[in-house]
């Protein structure tokens, strides 16, 4: 009797866990389809059982951000960092948030930590490079774009933003070469830039 009850309890627990996991995965699928509100609802269900699940918290934040609900997005990113201050994706998202708010000191703090904890992630260098360039620190921006490209030679945005640095440094040929590489890697904005600066 007790053994049978125990087996049923284990099966019920496994069912709940698997359902919860499924809801998180389904939330990811809805996010990829652009159904952000549906994704949030699925993430909410999963977080009822697993309130500290970092990936789900972070992805819910991304969903809120996609809907323009930045206050809720930032709250989720901060929850992630309260649980794990080394979570690179949340650090990058908070860095981007501060960048958009022109709060560059806080942006650099987040990007520097992201680089520290994810030194082989090209996007960390790309994002910090943008912040450096916005602050007029062209050599630091160039260094970060070079690192991003060394890590991921197919990161078209890195060529596009590096081209802007080259233009500032009057290195037009290098800029035009980078615009061309960015175009070949699918960066649409690079087409207009190339037609404007490379004649």
N, C-alpha and C positions, 0 to 999 in steps of 0.2 A: 504493500500500500504506500508506504513512505517512499520507496524507491520509484514507484510509478509517478507519484506526485512530483518528486525531484526531477524526473525526466521531462515531465510536462512543463515544469517551471523553467528548465534550461531551454527547451524548445521555444517557449514563449519569449524568453529573453533574447534568444538568437533571432527570432522573428522581428522583434522590436528594433534590434540593432541593424538588421539587414534592411528593414523598411526605412530607418533613419538614414542609412548610407545611401539607399536608393533615392531618397528625397534630395540629398545633397547633389548627387550625380545628375538627377533630373533638373535641379536648379541650374547646374552648369550648362546643361543642354539648352534650357530656355534662355540663358544669358547669351550663349553663342548665336541663338536665333534672333536675338534682339528683343525678346519678350521679357523685359527687365522686371516688370511688376510681378509676373508669374514666377520668375526666378526668386524674387524676394520672398514671396509666400512660401515657396518650397524650402528656402533657406531658414525661414522662421520656424517651420515645423521641425527641421533637423536640430536647430539650436535649442529647442525646448528640451531635448534629451541630452544635447552636447553643447552647453553654453560657452565652452572655451575652445571649441574646434576652430583652429586658426584659419584654415583654408576657407571654411564656410563663412566665418566672420568677415574675412577679407573680401571674398567674392560678393557678399551682400553689400559691402561698402562700395564695390565697383558698380553694382547694379544701381544703388542710390545715386552714385555720381553720374551714371549714364542718363538717369532721369532728371538730372540737375538739382537733386536734393543733397547739396554739399554738406549741410550741417549734419545730416544723418550719416553720410559717407565718412566724414572726418571722425565722427563719434566711433564708427566701427574700426577705422584704421587705428585710432588711439587705443581702443580696447585690445586690438591685436598686439600693439606695442607694449601695453601694460602687462600682457601675458608673456610676450617674447620681444624684448627690446632689440633683438638682432634680426627680426623678420624683414628681409630685404625689400620685398614687394610693398609692404606697408610704409617702409622708410621712403621708398621712391615716390609713392603716391602722396605722402605728406609733403615731400620736397616739392613735387609739382604743384600741390595746393598753395604752399607758401610762395612759390615762384609766380603763380598766377595772381597772388595778392600783393606782389612786389615786396614781400617780406624776405629779402635776400639773405639776411643773416640766418634766419631759421631754415631757409631753403638749403643753404650750404651745410648747416648742421646735419640735416637729414641726408643729403647726398653724400657727404663725407662718411657718415656711418654706413650708408648703403655700399659704398665702395670698399669700406673696411670689411664688411661682413660678406660681400659678394664680389670679390676682386676679379672674377672671371666673367662677369655679366656685362656685356657691351652696353646695355641700356643705362646702367648706372653712370658710365662715363659720358654717354651722349647727353643725359639730362644735366649732369653737373657742368658739362661743356657749354650748354645753352645758358646756364646761369652765369658762368664766367664771362661769356660774350656779352650778355646783357649788361654786365657791370663794367664792360670796357677792358676786361683782362684777356686780350686776344691771344697771348702766348699760352696762357693756362687753358684757354678754350681749345686752341689748336692741339695741345698735348693730349687733352681728353678725347678729342675726336680721333686722333691718331690711335690712341689706345683702343677705342671702340672698334675701329676698323681692323686693327690687328687681331682683336678677339673674334670679330664677326665681319669678314670681308663682304658679306652680302647685305649689310645693314645700310640700305640706301639713304636713309635720313642722315646718317653720319657724314656721307659725302656731300649731301645737300647743305648741311650746316657748316661743314668745313669750307665749302666753296665761299660762303659769306665771309668767313675769316680771311680767306685768300684775297677777296675783293678789297677788304679793309686794308690789307697789307700791300695792295697794288700788285698782287701776283695774279693777274688776269688769266694767263694761260693755265695756271694750276686750277683756278676757279672754274674755268670752262671745261677742263678735263673732268673735274668732280661733278659738275652739272650733268655732263654726258653719262658718267657712271651712275648717278642717281636716277636719271631717266631710264637707263637700261635695267635698273632694279625696281622700276615701277613707281617712282616718286613723281606724281603729276605736277606738283608745284615747280619742279626743276625745269620743265619745258618753258614756262613763261620766263623764268630767270635766265635761262640760256638765250632765249630770243632777245632779251633786253640787254644783256651784258656781253654776249659773244657774237659779234658780227664780223 
